[in-house]
Amino acid sequence: MTVTTEATTDRLRSAAREFVAARAADLDAGRTSTRSDLSYLGAQGLFERGCSGRPLGEMVAVLEDVAAESLSAGFSAWAHRMTIEYLDRAPAAARDRFLPDLLAGRRAGVTAMAAGLKAVAGLGTPSLEATEVEGGLRVSGPIHWASNLFDDAVVVFCARVVDGAAQEEASDAVAAEPVAERTVIAVAALPTEGVTVNPGFELLGLNATASSSLTFDEVFIPADQVISDDLYGFVRGVRPTFLLLQTAFCAGITGESLRQSADRLTGLGEQFATEHAELTREYDSLHGRLYGYATAPDEVAAADLIRLRLDGSRLAGAATRLEVTLRGGAGYAVGSPTNRRFREAAFLPVQSPSEGQLRWELAHSS
């Protein structure tokens, strides 16, 4: 991996922010996609930040900068970077096959792990089922939501490994549930025979992120593309990074909305000065916790990470609503940056893990 000085990193981040800013309107209008943003960030070596023991705060800063200009690009970069995180922890064969292209932005990364996070939280089971066959697994079922589903994507997913023999022995008189021996995390590269990317969703925002669903139909996954067969252990390992990097793009859009609002607090806008000041105080607290936790992610209590992510989503919604209010009719115009941020932030409460899931987990955390 490339070693850079702090000054070089700052220069690369600044250039990346300018690159994304110049494309933000086209991304929002669907005239282009975030694939070019992934290529650019990879070519600059920015996806290496926080990998393999490097300070995670470096990657937090990259995502915060990118999301300040376009949450579409920030979200897409987060999904790509999490795919890198999974493969950075994979056995050598899968890591060597996929990681270099992902780090360089030559392929797009897809994190299709929402079902796995829900399963670990006790909120369901993975929708994909796998059976063991010679040399690997056969996987079938749906993935209900994933992003960065470009033609060259690398998809990390989880699937329940079902004991087919036990299923065949079940009584014909009773509809038996599949017998799951374990849950695996594995990787597949698009295009792969048996994987169908369904037509994309029409979204309120983030249409540039190639978000859709997938269907697996007897997809063969070689044994050396299995990343882990310990879902709980794997998710516990990656979840601090997962939540901190999600909070990073929440912080990016929040900070930008508060900055854009700051010069409109005179005249009628003076009525909102107290609200802006309170949101700024909360943002400063969020920002401090985010970078503090990023210095030692594995040492942070799970409940604190959940609270941070919830605060990030809530603040993004509040800050963008305030910006629209202060901008008035101009903020209601679809083509304006204010309106774009408002629509993009509306996605955060439903992004996996959703606000409902995070609240449930927090209420049940010890």
N, C-alpha and C positions, 0 to 999 in steps of 0.2 A: 504494500500500500504506500501511497505517496506521503512523504513527510513535508509539512509546510510550516512556516513561521506564523506567529499570530498576525503580523502585519499582512502577510499574503492571504491568510484566511479572511481577514476583514475586507481586503480588496475583492476577493472572490465572492463574498457574500453581497457586497455592494453591487457588483456587476450582475449577479444573479437577480437581485431585487429589481434592477433596472430592466433586465431582460423580461422578467415576468410583468412588470408594470406596463411595458410597451404592448403586451399581448392581452392584458386583462379584459379590455372591452370585447375583443374578438373571441376570447374564451367564453365570456358570458353570453355572447350572441350565437355561439355555436358555429362560428366561421372557421374555427380551428379547434384542436384538441390539446390536451395536456401532454400528449406524447412528446412533443418538441421540448417542453419544459423538462421532462425526465431526461431526455437526451442531453440537454444543455447542462443540467446539474451534475449528471454523471460524468460528462466530459471534463468538467472542472474539478472532479474529485470530491465533490461535496457530500456524496452519499457514503463516503468512507468515515465521516465524522461520527464518533461514538462507537465504532466497531472495534471488536477485539481488544477491549480494555481501554480504549481512548475515552477521554471525558465526554459523557453524554451531553453535557451542556453545549458542546460545539454543534451537535445536530439539532438541539433545541433551538439554538439561535438561527440556524439556517431555515428551519420550518417556520419560525416566527416571522422572519423577514419575508419569506415567500408568501405566506398567508396574509400579511399586511397589504400586499398588492393584489392578491387573488386567492380567495379561499379554495377555489377550484384547483389551482396549481398546488397550494399547500396541502390539501387533502390528498390529491393524487401522489404527491411526493411522500407523504406519510405512509400511504399504502405500499408504495414501492420500497421505502426504507424498512418497513416492518417485514416485508418478504426477505430482504437482505438479512435482517436480524434472525429470522428463522433459519435461513441457510447458513449463516455464520456459525450456528450451533449444530449443524448437521454432520453426519459422518463424512469422511473425506471424499468419497465418490460423488455424492450429490453436491457437496460444497464446491469441489473442483469443476464440476460440469456446468453449474449455473451461476455461481457467485461472481466470477470475473465480468461476465456480460451485464449482470445487474448493477454492479458497482460502477461500471463505465457508462451505464444508460443505454447500452446497445439492445437490451431487452427490457420490457416493462414487467414490474412485479405486482402480483395480485395476492392480497391476503384474504383468503376465503375461510377465515377461522372464527366467524361469529358464532356458529353452532358449537364449536369447541369451548369457547368462553362461557356460553350459556350452560353447557353440560357441567363444566367445573363448578359453576355457581349453584348447580342443582336445579336448573331451570329447563331441563329437556335433554335430548340426546341428539347426536349428529344425524343429519338427514341422509348422509351417504352411508351405504353398506358395502363392505368388502368381503370377499371370500378368498381363501388361500388357494392358489393354483401353483403349478410348477414354475418356479422362477420369480414368483411375485404375488400380486393380488389382482382380482377383477373387481372393479368398483362401479356401482350403479346408484343412481338417485339424483336429487336436485340440490343445487346450491342456490338459495333464494335471492341472494344479493352479493355482488362483487363489483369492484371497480378496476379501472385500468385494463379492461378486457380488449386490448389491442391484439392485432394478428400475431405478434411475436411474444405474447405474454407468458410468464412463468407463474403458475398458480400453486400456492401452498394451501392445503385443505386437510380436514380430518375426516376419518371414516371409522365406523364400527366394524370390526372384523367378526363376521358371523360364522358360527360353527355349522356348516352345511350338513354334516353327518347327523348332528343332533337334531337338526330341523327335519330331516327325512324320517327319523325314527319317531317323531311326534305322532300322536294319535290322529287319524283322519277325522275322528268325530269331534275333535276340539281344535279350533284355530289357534295354533301355538304362536307365541311371540318369538322372533328370532333370538337365538342364544348368542349374545355378544361376549366373546372371550376378552377382548381388549379394544382400545381405540388407538389408531395410528395417526400420525401426522406424516403426510407424503407430499410429493411435488410432481406436477405434470407440466409439460411445455406445450403451448399451442403452436400450430394445430396438432392435435392428437386424435387418432381414430376413436370414435365413440363419444367425444366431447362436443356438445352443441352449445354455442353461445347464442342465447335467445335474443330477439329484437330488444334494443335498448329502451330504458324507461324515459318518459318525458318528464323532466323534473322542474321544480320551481326555480332551482339554480343548480349549478354543477353539471350541466348537460355535456360539458366538454370532457368529463372524466370517464367516458366509456363504461358507464354503470349499467349492469343488466343481471340476468340470472343465467345459470348454466344447467345443463342436464348431462349426466354421465350414464352411458349405456354400455355396460360390460367393458369398461376401459381397463386395459392391462397396464399395471404399474409395476415395473421391475423392482425387485427387492432392494436394489441399491438406490432407489428413489424414495425409500421410506426414511424419513428424518428421525422419527422417534416412535416408540410404541408405549410411551408413558405420557398420556395426555395431561394428567394432573401435574406431574412434575415439570413438563415442558411449559405449560401455561403459567405455572407459578414463576418459572424462570424468566419468561419474556414479558409478563404483564406489567411490571414497573416501567419498562421502556415503552410499552404499548400506550399506557395511560399518560406518561409524561410527554411523549411526542404528540399525542392527541391534544393535550392541554396547550402545547406550544402553538399549534395553529389556532386554537381558541384565543390565546393571548395575542397573537398577531392581529387578528381582525378586531379584537377589542381595543387594543392600543391605537390602531389607525382610526377607528371611529371616534375615540375620545380626542385624538389630536385634531381631527377634522371639525369636531364640535367646539373646540376650545375658543375659536375666534368668533363665535356666533352667540356669545353670552352677554350681549348688550341689547339695549332696547327691549323688545318683547322677550328676547332670549334670556334676559336677566332673571326671568321667572324660573329658569331651569339651572341657575348657577349652583344652587345647593345640591341638586341631584347630580350634576356633573362632578362636583367636588367629592361627593360620597362615592360615586362610581370610580373616580380616579384613585381614591384611597383604597378601595377594594382591589382595583387592578394592581396597584403597587404591592399590596399584600400577596396577591396571586403570583405576581412576577417574582417576588422574593422567594416564596416557597418553591416555585417551579425550578428556579436555578439552584436553590439550596438542596432540594431533593435530588436533582440531577447529579450532584457531586458524589452521591452514594445511593443509587436507586434501590439496591437490594436491602438496605438498612432501614428503609422507610416503611412504617406500618401500612398494611393494606387499606385500612380505613382512611388514613391520611391521603393516600393516593386517590381513593374514590372521591373524597371531599374536594380535592383539588380539581379533578376532572369535572365534577358537578358545578363547582364554582366557575370554572372556565366557560362552560356552556351557558350558564345563567348570565354571566357578565357580558358575553358576546351578544346575547339577545337583548339585554338591557341597553348596552352601549349603542347598538345599531338602531334600536327603536328611538333612542334619544336623538341620534344624529338625523334620522328621518324627520322627527318632530321639529328640530331646529332648522332644517333646510326647507321645510314647508313643501310647496308644490314641486319644487325641483327634486326633492327627495323621493317623490312619488313617481317620477318619470323613469320608465324602465331602463333607459340607456344611461342613467347617471351612476357614478361610482357609489354614491350613498345608497341608492336603491339596490344595487348589486350586493353590497355588503349585507343589507337587511334581508334579502332573499337567501343569500348563502348561509347566514347565521341561523335561519329557520331550520336548517338541516341538522344542526348539532344535537338537539334533544332526541332525535330519532336514530342518529348514527349508533351503530353497535360498538360498545354496550350502551343501550339507550338510557335515557334518564330514568325510566321506570326500573330497568334492571339495576342500575347503579344505586338507586334509592333502596331497592329491595336488598341488595347485598349489604349496604351500609346498615340497614335495620337489623340484619341477621349476623353482622360481624361481631366477634367477641372482643 
